[in-house]
Amino acid sequence: MHRSAVSGQRSAVSGQRSVVSGQQSAVSDQPSVVSGQWSAWHRLLACELTHKLITDY
């Protein structure tokens, strides 16, 4: 009875480790997402500035 509880705890710990490694991979993926958002925002800003220059002339 006691041994099965210990093995259950071990499997829970290994499950937590896999969740942590999943979180780490998600965090490592975030910079690429942020840079993608930044480039999109930068393009939008450039378009707005170009449009303002054209309309000002």
GUGUVO-828195 format. One line per field, with one value per residue (C-alpha): residue in three letters; z negated, x, y. Coordinates in pm, 1 decimal, m for minus. Each point is the difference from the previous one (the first is absolute). Last residue first. Layout:
! GUGUVO-828195
res <- [ALA_...]
z <- [Z_...]
x <- [X_...]
y <- [Y_...]
END
This chain:
! GUGUVO-828195
res <- [TYR_ASP_THR_ILE_LEU_LYS_HIS_THR_LEU_GLU_CYS_ALA_LEU_LEU_ARG_HIS_TRP_ALA_SER_TRP_GLN_GLY_SER_VAL_VAL_SER_PRO_GLN_ASP_SER_VAL_ALA_SER_GLN_GLN_GLY_SER_VAL_VAL_SER_ARG_GLN_GLY_SER_VAL_ALA_SER_ARG_GLN_GLY_SER_VAL_ALA_SER_ARG_HIS_MET]
z <- [4972.6_m348.0_134.3_141.2_m315.8_m216.8_213.1_m27.9_m377.2_m22.6_217.9_m210.9_m317.8_142.3_104.9_m348.0_m158.1_219.0_m75.2_m373.2_3.3_171.1_m243.5_m287.9_150.3_56.1_m359.5_m128.0_133.9_m271.0_m259.6_149.3_m0.3_m367.0_m80.7_162.8_m200.8_m314.1_96.8_65.6_m343.6_m162.6_158.1_m131.0_m346.2_32.2_113.3_m308.9_m227.9_140.8_m54.2_m363.5_m42.2_156.4_m253.1_m296.7_98.5]
x <- [272.8_m136.0_m212.6_305.0_206.1_m289.3_m45.0_371.0_m17.0_m305.9_161.2_318.0_m207.1_m183.5_329.2_144.2_m309.1_37.7_374.2_m69.2_m270.3_238.3_277.3_m238.1_m101.0_365.5_76.1_m293.6_116.4_266.8_m272.1_m219.1_298.2_58.4_m368.0_12.6_312.0_m190.0_m299.0_232.8_152.7_m343.6_m86.5_326.2_m100.3_m347.8_154.1_221.9_m295.7_m188.6_304.9_3.4_m372.7_44.4_275.6_m221.3_m274.6]
y <- [6733.6_m67.0_m287.8_m178.6_53.3_m117.4_m313.7_m77.8_44.5_m225.8_m266.9_11.4_m35.4_m301.7_m158.9_59.9_m155.4_m310.6_m16.0_33.0_m267.4_m242.4_91.6_m74.4_m335.1_m92.6_100.5_m211.7_m338.8_m33.0_63.2_m274.6_m238.2_81.8_m55.3_m345.0_m83.3_100.8_m215.9_m296.5_50.4_10.9_m336.4_m147.1_122.0_m153.1_m330.3_5.1_74.6_m299.2_m220.8_112.2_m70.1_m346.3_m74.4_91.0_m244.9]
END
